[in-house]
Amino acid sequence: MSIKILNVTSIKELRGGDAQMYTVYNLLKNKNDLKQYILCPENSVLAKICKEDNVNCFTYKKNKFKLLNLTFAIIKICKKESIDILHIHDSSALNSGLIAKKFINKSVSLILSRKRNNKIKDKFLNRYKYSHPNIKKIICVSKAVEAIFENIIPNKERLLTIYDSIDVEKFTSKNSQNLLHKEFDFTPDTKIIGNIAGLTNQKDIYTFIDTAKKIKSKNNFTFPVKFIVVGDGPLKKDLIDYANINDLQEDLFFTGYRSNIADLLPEFNIFLITAITEGLPLTIYEAFASKIPVVATKAGGIPEIIINNETGFVTELKNSDGLSDLVIELLKNPDLEEKIKTNAYKLVKENHDLNNMQKHYYNFYKSLV
């Protein structure tokens, strides 16, 4: 008899949480003792992907009645398909899940996934919502995400960390095609310091720009150094203006959104992350698998996998001086760079390949029923 799982999201864009949910869906779709479904907004990116891939997907209308629409959809599907596990993937969907739980079989296990370590305000409604007895488990992508529930959930046994994973071979098998060098007319000896991120406040690309300026001012290399930011977002114009004010027009380039990340990463010499809040970004695993050394801030769960002088380097938030010094040290020290790359690749290959995540989620689902 199959365990039936309904994955629920209220997000219309394809964010990291939904992308990983869909990854887990595909990892487990051939397990004969599991049957999975997805419920998402109609006209969402995920709904389109599900239709193209012919997966078990339901949709609902996300309009001014979105809370009720999603709640009724959950109730209907749970009853019709005899769902065993209701897996919620964002906090807005959790509201509907908790209401729906009152009208479906009591044996249905409600679980929540949480990727970001944004602070949860210590208010009565938040404590009531996240510590609700109908939530059986909260899955976190890092211990840093677990920590945000410190003053919210009395029973810490309800928290579980399952680290994300990637298809390591997909990134390891790629070689540099010099795509960025050709696009921006860099000379062959140009070193690229890059970041891949949404252009939002949490990613703090302003500190990336500050760091680039300091690296440029300290640069006594025999080779040119350029800076690349891959991604899009609401702060794009402000960030470009800020880069221009700092006289980086010829040194720092914004590519916009790109779908070929695995092809671009091998061209980076150093991956520079300047975020101020993170769960634990997949881009770090992708850089590790691409054998690109990472220099980052101590945002969220990043220090859980980046150990100074072993698998990369971390500094305090907004520390552009420290970040610039570490980048320069790596550029000047090939032996250190090679050590970092080797250790980081070993870590991602052994602990964060998709096989690990498949095993962890399969065992977790089985433990709930």
PyMOL commands that set and color helices and strands:
alter all, ss='L'
color gray80, all
select helices_A, chain A and resi 16-28+45-53+66-81+91-101+124-130+143-147+156-158+168-172+179-183+201-203+205-218+236-245+261-267+282-289+302-304+320-332+334-351+354-368
alter helices_A, ss='H'
color red, helices_A
select strands_A, chain A and resi 3-8+34-41+57-60+85-88+109-114+135-140+159-161+191-196+225-230+252-256+270-273+294-297+313-315
alter strands_A, ss='S'
color yellow, strands_A
deselect
rebuild
show_as cartoon
